[in-house]
């Protein structure tokens, strides 16, 4: 049994290389005035749509309070999504490790990997909402150390090792999984990182991929290069090779054919995000007074938690992603933060525009077509001349 490590995916990509894989990060965010059953059903339908469009990944979050991020068990959702899709990989984005016994969580992940035939990815973090930890009697100051302890057990369990370990919150006695992963390559593991380097340290310690959740936040964006350096140094200390292709960045985007259309569509539901931020912070934010003002703030200075959004056209998305690659030094996968701001049809269209115009730009899917057209244009006179000669010859009667 084997867990994918930073050194198992080939040589690192070149410096400042833009991403060539794309997916969605589905927390999910939902306004509390909607029907939760319908919202969850639309989330499942969205993953099916992403699969059809060719997106490589969908990551599903875990939350237990505040009423907005409504999936408590990403594993339950992934099990349903796997039955509706054929190729897209599905990740826990992320499992909050202090809330789970390591053996039970590892068992669930391996079962999901078998059910999905090797399409599951394991994402880990300490837990985002302090209200979640409060209800379970967990000191938020301990969550990161608890995550480190859990990873020290889960990673070797996923490798098929037997683990005996005792902490003040879990015990393992000769623990081992009774199922292995679906493929010999194993289950890919990633660790979430925001502004602080703690996630980078854990990812590097265990040879996991790095998932930068705050890449759109000004402070998180500024820390990208630093966090990568910490990750690379920690990987080296523990015998792993840091591979930028296994680095994922999350960013909020909404696309339309024009900037004006994108902003108008986003204004439809931006108040859901404003309400959520105000509810978590206990404050009233004047920049949310009108939808237009909220969009201006969000695309300028940014929102707390959600960072600076890119609301515009596919061409602007390409510019934003290119800048992120240059700032970060290069990364492998861009994940679009799924948002509740637009009507479902407009949101689906945004993903379609991204798949149609943004993805080919970075994957180079149209380079052969452009080269073929350029070759045809460069030789057009020769081709047209030959065609004319053929037409004349066909119209000239044969000599008697």
N, C-alpha and C positions, 0 to 999 in steps of 0.2 A: 504494500500500500504506500502511496506517495502523494505528498502535497506539493503543488507547484511552488517553486521558490524563484527568487529574482534571477537566479543563474540558469534557469532551465528553458528560457524562451528565446535563445539565440543571442546574438551580439546586441549591445545597446544601440538605439537609434542615434543618428548624428545630432550634434548640438543644434538646438533651436528647431528641430524637425517638428512640423505641425502634425496633428493627430491624423491617423488613417482609419480609426474605428470610432463609431458613434453609438450613443445609446441614450436612455432616459433615466433620470433619478426621480422616482415616484414616492414621495413621502408617505401618503399623499396629502395635499392641502385641499380642504373642502369647507366652504361656508356652512355655518351651523344652521342656516335656515333651509337647507335642502334635505331631500329624502336620502338617508344614509344608505339604504338598500340600493337605490338607483345610482348613487355616487360610486359605490363599490362595483356595481355591474359595469358602469362606464369605464372604470379603471381596468377591469378585465378586458373589455372590448378594446381599450386603447393599446394594451399590450399585444393583442392580436393584430391590430392595425400596424403597430411598429414592426412586428414580425413580417407582415406582408410588404412593408416598405423597405425591408432589408437592414434595419437597425440591428446591431450586433448584441446589444445588452439592454436589460431593464433591471433596475435595482429598486427594491421595495423596503420601506422603512418600518420601524417598530416604535410605537408610542402608546402611552396608557392614560393620558390625561389631557385636559384643555379642550377636548371636543373637536379639534380642528384636523389633526392628523390621525385619521380614523382606523388605521390598520394596526391592531395589537400584535398580530402574529404574521410576519412576512412569510413564514413557512406554509401556513394555511393558504394564503393568497397565491404563492408560487405553485403549490400543488394544483390549484385550479387553472392557473395561467398555463402551466405546462401542458395540460390537456387540450388547450385551445391553440397551441402554437407548435411549430415544427423545428425551428432552427435557432431562434433567439435565445441567448443565455440569460439566466435569471439569478439575481443575486440578492442576498439579504443586506439591505442598505440602511442601517446596519442592525445586527443583533446587539442589544445592550447587554454586555456580558455580566455585569453585576446582578442582573435579574434572573440568571439561569444557572442551574447546576451544570458544570462543564460536560459531564458525561451525557446527560440527557440532551443537551443542545447538540453535541457532536453526533449523537445517535440520530436526531431528527435531520440534520444536514445530510448525512450519508444516505438515509432513507430517501430523502428528496432527490439526491443525485441518482440513485437507482431508478426512481419513478420517472425522472425526466430524461433518463438515458444519457447522463453525463453533462447536463446543461446548467448545473447549479454552481454558484460561486458563493463563498462564505465571506461576508463582510462583518467587521467587528468594531465596536466602539464602547465608550464608557456609559453612554446614555446622555441624551441631549437635554431633556426637560427635568429641572430640579423637582417639579411637582410629581413626576413619576417616582423618583427616588424617595421623596418625602412619604408617599403613601405606603412604601414598603419598609420604611424605617431605616433607609440607607443614608448615611452621612455623605452629602455631595463631595466633601473633601476627600473621601475614601474611594470614590468611583474609579479613578484612574489606576490606583494601586490594585484594586480588585480586578480591573480589566487585565492588568499585567499578570496577576496570578492565574486568572482563567485561561489566558493565552498559553501560559506555560504548561497547562494541562491539555488544552484542546488541540494545539498544533501537533504534539506527538501522538495523541489519540487518532487524529486523522491520518497520520502516517502509519498507523497500524501497530503502534508501540503499546506496551503495558505500562500504566502509570500508577504509582503509589505516591500520594501527596496529601498533606493535611494543612489547612489554613484555618483561620477563625470563622470561616463561613462555608467551607465545603471540605469534604473528605473523599479521597479516592483510595480504595484498597485493591491493588492488582486489577485496576480497571482497564478494560479493552473493549473495542467495538466488535459486535458480532456480525456486522456487514462491512464490506469494503466499498470503495468508490466504483463507479460504473466502468471507468477506463483506467488503464495502467498509468496514465498521466496524472491521475489524482484530481483532487478538488482544489481549484484556485482559491487562495485566501488573500484578503486585503484588510488593511487597517485604516480607519478613518483618521484624518488629520484636519485641524482647523487653523488657528493662528499659532498656538503653542506647539513646540516640537515634540510633545509627548507621544502623539500618534506616530510620528516619524521614527522615534526611538523604538517603539514596539514593533513597527513594521520591519525596520532594519534588523532588530534582534532576531526575529523569527524568519527572515527572508520572505516576508509577505509583500504584496503589492501595496501601493500607496493611493489612498482615495482622498483627495483634497476637496472638502465640502465647502470651504470658504473662499474659493478661488475668485469669486465675483465681489467679495467684500474688499474694500480698499486696504484694510490692514492685512487681511488674508492674502490678497494679491501681492502686496509688498513683501510678504513673508514666504512666497513660493520658493524663490531661489534658496533662501536660508533653510527652509524645511527640507528641500531636496539635498542640500549639503549635509545636513544632520543625518538624513536617511542613508545617504551613500557612505558616510563615515561609519555609521553603526553597522551597515551591511558588511563593510570590510572588516570591522572588528570581530564579527561573528562568522566569517567565512562565506559570505554571500556576495554576489555581484549585483549591484544596483542596475536595473534595466528600465530605462525611461519608457519603454513600450508598455510596462505594467503600471504606469502612473496615470491616474484618472483625475480629471478636473471637472468640477460641476459648475454650471453657469446658467442663470435664468435668461431665456430668450423667447421672444414671440415674433413671428415673421408674417408679413403680408406682402402683397404686390407693391404697395407704396408705404412710405413712412406714415402718411396721414391715416391710411386704413389700419395699419398696425396699432397706432396710438388709439384710434377710435375703438377698435376691438378690445384693447387692453383696459380701456376706461370702463368697460361694461362691468367687470368684476373686481377691479383693483381694491374696492372698498373691503372685500373679504380679507385681503392681506393686511390692510390698515387696521381692521377690527382685531385681527389676531395679534398683531404686534402690540396694539394698545392693551389688549387683554392680558398679555404676558407681562408687560411692563408696568401696568397699573397707571398709565399716564394717557393724557389726550395729546395727540400730535397735530399741531396746526397745519402741517403740510398735507394732511389728509382731508382738508376741508372740502375740496372738490376732487372728482376723479382726475381732471386735467392737471390739477396741482400735484396730486399724488404721483402721476406718471412722470411729470417733469422732475420731481425730487428723486424718484426711483432711478431714472435714467441719467441723473446728474450726480448728486452726492450719494445716492443709494439708500436702501432701507436697512435697518438693523436686521441681522440674521440673513436676509436675502441678498444683500450686497447691491451692486449696480447692475441693472437689467439692460439687455440689448433689445430694444423694441423698434423694429424697422424692417429692412429688406434683406434678402439673401446676400446681396453684395456687402451690406454692412456687417452681416454675420461673419462673412469671410474675413473682413478687415479685423474684427474683434478677435477671432480665433487666431489669426496670424500674429496679432500683438501679444496674445497670451502665450503663444509658443516662443516668441522672442524673449518675453519677460521671464518665463520659467526656465528657458534653456532647452525646451522640447519635452513633449509628453505623448503618450500613445493613444489615449481615448478621451474624447469629450463627451460628457453626459449633460443633456439638457434637463434642467430642473423643471419638472412638470408643474404647471401653474393653474390656478382656478380663475384666471383673470378674464378669459374670453369665453364666449359661447362654445359648447362642445364642437360644433361644426367648424368654427374658426380655429380652434386649437388643433383639430385634426389637419386642417389645411396648412397650418404653420409647420407641422411635422412633414407634410407632403412637400412643401416648398424647400425645406431643409434637405430632405432626401433627394429631391430632384436637382437642386442647383448647388447646394453647399457641399454635400458629400463628394460628388464627382470632382469638384475642384481640388480637394485634398487627397483623394485616392488616385487621381490621374486616370479615371475611367475613360475620359474622352481624348486622351492624348493620341492614341492611334487614329481616331477619327479626324482630329485636326491635322495630323501629319499626312493622312491620306488626302484630305481636301487640299492642303498646301501643295502636295505633289501634283495633284490634278490641275490646280491653277497654274503652277509653274510650267507645266507641259501642255497647257490648253491649246496653244497655236499648233503644235505638232499633232495633237489628237484631232483637232478640228480640220486641219489640213488633210489628214489621212481620211477623215470621214467624208470630206467633200470629194476627194478623189474617188472614193468608193461609190458615192452617189452618181458622179459623172460617168464612171465606168458602167454602172448599172443602167444608166439611161442611154448610153451610146449603143446603137445597133451594131451587131457584129458585121465585120466586113464580108461582102459576098464573095 
